């Protein structure tokens, strides 16, 4: 999920960036900290399991299987695919690589790929260009769910099968306008982060939480599960400060305020790696060497801190390559007239200082980048 975050265009797409695509929300910010936040906050949602944006039950992407006969039918169909992402990043590259490998196996030709740099207008143009090649399927992450409905409409009208990563254009109905949504196992993302921090703190102490303060099911579920798991599994750990943000660039200031009010914080959680970098900066500026940090999504800068004995104790990431393969399989189901799952999820892993190379392989199907390799011991 890799990040070097840029300006996103709407609340929903901001969080999608948080879900591994690398946006930098900057449309507003919250200030200060609140030790007794209102129960209506998105961080206080009760999340018993991962569900989709409309409450869909999850299906593991590994459950999507194709028989030899079905593969032969796909190969004979001379189908083609376009892959149109909201940005370009290591995460997106891994998703695209997983989809490409599966399309190659199924004999589906990839006719075009593009990344929109979080520009909804550019993505609209890219959809138009892709449709000129008449793709059978489109895999995509809409930049902005609000404005995406119109640009994708020609694809819907042409009968092109649409499979989306995490975000869906407003007003689109599964089985009518699109075939499936694929994302990470949101419950496990939050749960594993809580366990990593709880164990690192030996089950006791004080924690601060920086969460994404907008209604979007991806980060809302991940953040809420982190808090509820921490409170349930580690009763001797107290969340003494929690603060929402909409702009990750404000994370450093929020973390500094938390540390001023609670200098004995044992740990801090952030929704994804962008704001986590701000938290680490706040720790350095206050000469704090004891507060532990856990966050979501694989990011080279954060991994370097973890690998060099910094205060990041774990990063929880999704299996991005697996996401792409699952998207391609969902598209194949739709082409075959099989009903793909409404909502499919990929696996999750916790990356610590001890398993960084394996983490990159499992998440991105990639080797450790040079910047990280140089600091590994």
N, C-alpha and C positions, 0 to 999 in steps of 0.2 A: 503495500500500500504505500510512496517514495517520492519523494515529496519535496520539497523546496517550494512551498506553497504559493500560489498566485491568486489574483482576485477572482472570486467566483461570482456568478451572476444572480443566484437566488438561494434561499435557505436550503432547499433540498439538494441542489448541486454542491453547495458548500460542504455538506456532510459527506456526500459521496466522495469528495476529495479525501475526507477523513477516512473513508473506507478504502484507502490504498491507492488513490489515483493522483494525489499530489496537488490539491488546490490550496490556495491561501485565502480563506475567507477574510473579507475586510469591510463588511457593510455595517459594522456597529460593534460596540464593546460594552462589557459590564465592568464596573469598577468595585473595588473593595472586597471584603469577604463577609460571609454570613454564617455564623455558627448555628443558627436556628432557622434554616430555610423553610419556606412554605411547603406543605405537602403536595401542592399542585405542581411542583417543579418536575421537569422531565426526569431528573435524576432519582426521583422518588417513586417512579412507576414500579409496579410489581410485574415481573417478567418471569413466568414459570418455565418458558422454553422459547426458542427462536421461532418467530412467525414473520410472515411477509407483510408488505405494506397494507394489505387488506385483511390481515389475520390468517393468511394461507399457512397451512401446515408444511413443514420442511421435508424434502426428500434428499438424501445424500446423492451428490452427483455420481458417486461410485455405483449407485443402483441403476444408472442408465446404461443398458447393454443392448447390443445389436447382434443378431445372428449372422452367420455366414451368408444365408440367403438374403437377408436385408442389406448387407454390405454389397452383395453382388447387384442388387436392385439399384442401390444408390450409385454404384459405379457405372451402371448402364444408363442412368438418368441424365448424364451430362449436366449436372447441376453446378451452379457457381455461387460464390459468397462474397459479400463485402464486409469489411470490419472497420467500423467508424467509431473512434473513441473520443472521449472528451478532452484528452490531453496525451502527451507522450511522457513516459517515465519508465523506470525499471519494472514497476508493477505492471503497467500496461504492456510492456514488451513481453513479460512472462505470460500474461493472459493470452496475448496474441500468438505467442509461440505454442502454447498448449492447444489453442484452437487450430492453428495451422497444421500441427502434427496430426490431429485427429481428422481434419479435412483431407489431408494427404492420404491417410489410411482409408478413408471412405470414398476417395475418387472425386471429391468436390473441389473444383478449381477456385482459388481465391482471385477474384477479378480486380479488387482494389482495397487498399487500406489507407487510413488517414487518422490524424490526431488534430483536434480542433483548438488546442491551446486555450480551453475554457472560453471560447468565443462562439456564442450561439449562432451568430450570423454566418461565421465561417463554417460551422457544422452544417447549417442549412444548405450552403453551397456545395459542401462535400457530399451530402445526400443526393443532391440533384445530379452531380457528376457521376456518382456511383450508379444511380438509376439509369443513366444513359447506357450502361453496360448490361442492364436487365438482370441483376443478380436474383438468384432463387431465394437466397436468405440474406439477412443483414444481422450481424452481431453489433451491438452498440451500447455505449453509455451516453445517454442524453446529457448535454451540458446543462440544460435548464428544463426541468419537467414542465414548467408553465408554457414556455414558448416552443417546445419541441413537437407538440401535437401537429401543427400545420406542416412543418417540413417533412415529417414522416408519413403524412397522409398519402402522397403519391405511391409510396411503397405499399401501404395497406391496400389501396385501390387496385394496384397491379397484382395483388396476391402474393407479394413477397413475404416470406416468413420472418418475423422479427423476434429476436431473443435479446433481452436487455440485461445488463449488468447492474444490479442493485436499484436502479432508478427507472421509472416508467413515465412516459408523457401523461400529463393530466387528461383525464377523461377516457383513457384507453382501457379496454376490457380484455382480459385474458380469454383467448379462444375466438375473439372477434378481431381486435387490432393486433394483438401480439400472442406469441406462443408460450413464452416462459420467462421468468426472472431467475437469475442465478446470482448468489452472493455468498459471503462467508457465514459460518455458523456463529451467529451473533451472541447467543448465550454462552457458548464455549469461549469466545474471545474475552468477554467480561469475567467469566468464572475463572479462567486460567490466570488472568492478570491478578485477581484477588488472591488466589492461592499462592502465586509467586511472591507477592508482597507480604502476605500474612506469614508465610514460612520464613522469609528473610528477616522479619521483625520478631520471630520466635513467638508469634501469637499474642503480642501485647504492645501497647504504645498508642500514639496519636497519629492520625492520618489527615491530610488535606486532599481534597478532590477538586480538580478543574475539569468541568464537563461542558460539552457543547450545548448551548442553551437555545435550541430551536427545535421545532417539531420535525423530526426526520427519523424514521423507524430504525435505520442502521445504527447511528450513534446513540440514539435514545436507549435502545435495548442493550447495547454493549456497556454503556455507562451505568445504567440502572442495575444490571446484573453484577457489575463489579461491586457496587455498594452493598447490594443485598447479600451477596456471597460473603463479603468481608464481615458484615454484621452478624450473619447467621453462623458462619464457620469459626469466626474468631471473636467471641464475645468480650475478650479483654482488649480488643483494639477498638478505639473510639474515633469516629469521624468528627473531628472538632471544628473543621472549616470546610465549606464547599462553596464554590463559586462558578457560575456559568460564564461563558464567553461566546461571542460570535466572531471575533477577530483573533486568530491565534497570535498575532503580534502583540496582543495585550497580556499574554500569559506570563511574561517576565514580571510585569508590574503586579499582577494578581498574586503570583507566587511570593514576591517580595513582601507584599502586605500580609499574606498568611504567615510568613516566617517572622515578621515583626510582632504579630499578635500571638503567635505560637512558636517561639524559638526552639521548643522541644519536640517539634514534629518528627516522628520516626519515619514517615513515608509520605510521598505525594504521588497521586495518580493523575494522568492526563489522557484525554480522549484519543489522541494520536501523536505521532512523532513531531509534527510542527510545533505545537505548544510545548511539548516536552523539552525541546531545545531551549525555549524561553525559561522553563523551570530550571534547567541546568545552569543557565546564565545567571539567574537570580541566586542560586546556591553559591556560585563562584563569587558573585559580587558581595555576598554577605559572609564570605569565608566559612560557609557551612560545609563541613565534610562528613556529616553523619546522617543526614536525611536521605533515605533511599527513594529511588524513582522507578516506577513501572509505567509502561505505556503500550500502545497498540500500533502495529504496522512496522514492517522492516524498513529501517532507514540507516544509511551508512554512517551519518554523523552520530546518531545515537548508539549504534553498535560500536563505533570507535571508543566512545566514552565507556561503554560497558567492558570492552575488551582490555582497556588500559587501566582498569581498576577504579573507574569513576563511580558515580553514585547511581547509575542505571543498573538495576539488578536483573531485569528481564524485559524482553520485548515479546509480545504475543502477536503472531502473524498468521494470516491465512495462507492457504496453498494456492498461490496465484495461477500457476501453470494448470493445476487441477480445475480451477474456475473456467479457464479457457476451453479445456477439453470438454467440460460439462456443458458449456454453451454450445459447442459444436454438436455434441450428441443430442441436445434438446432440439436444435435446428434439424438434425437428421430425422428425429422422431416426427417432427411436423411435416417434413417432406414425404415421409412414408405413410402419412395419414394416421400415425400412432399419436396418442395424446401424451405430450410431454408433461412432466410435473409442473404445476402452476408456479412452484417456488422450490428451487433446488439449492443446496448449500454445499460448500466445499469444506475440507478439513482445516483444522487449526493446530498450531504448534507453539510451544513456549521456547524461546531462544534465550539462553543464558551465556555467560562467558565461556562455559565449557563446551558448547555445541554450535558455535557460530558457523563453521563450514557446513555442517549438516543442515543448519537452519536455512542457509542460502540455497542449498541443493533442494531441500524439501519444499520451500516456498516458491522459489523462482526458477528451479531447475538450472541454476547458474553457479559458476564458481564465485568464490569470495572476491570482490573487487580489490584492486591494488591498494587503495587507501586503507582498507580494512586489513588486508593480508599483512601489510607492513607492521601492524601493531600487535598481531597475534603472537602469543608466546607458546 
